[in-house]
Amino acid sequence: MQLHRLKWAFAALLGSIGLLWLLATPVASLTGGFWPLRHSLIMLFGILATASMSAAVVLAARPVQIESWLGGLDKYYRLHKWLGTGALVFALVHWLLETVPRKLVGQGLLVRPERRGLGGEEGLLAAWRPAATELGEIALYLFILLMIVALWRRIPYHWFTVRIG
């Protein structure tokens, strides 16, 4: 019964985020060919990675209001682990969708569409894109490293706990 609640909580969180994304996404970007669909999927997987990691961080704070509903600390930890692993998978897919088509364009296997000029706020934000891309890639590598450290059984858990008082 408790495992059913964990699966439901995991699916409800990701499903609601995905549904909200779908409702906010213009139909043209889903039916307009590879490049608009790729852009939409990059956004979806970035949002799912961020939402999963945010929920995992909230669970790491161990709010007692949810602990009993999830069935105790062991189930709580399992959901935290699922969310962290999901965040890693979503971040990797996000990164692959961003990088692989660019490499295929560089090799001449894909043709990049013509870029339209950005105006207004997008033009201002476009100046920050290279820094955000670089920072995001570094964060992904650090996240992969932290996931390996967290899941490696030879590293004691108590190294990561904070003692208050």
Buried (B, 14 or more C-beta within 10 A) or exposed (E): EEEEBBEEBBEEBBEEBBEEBEEEBEEEBEEBEEBBBBBBBBBBBBBBBBBBBEBBEEBBEEEEEEBEEBBEEEBBBBBBBBBBBBBBBBBBBBBEBBEEBEEEEEEEEBEEEEEEEEEEEEEEEEEEEEEEEEEBEEEBEEBEEEBEEEEEEEEEEEEEEEEEE
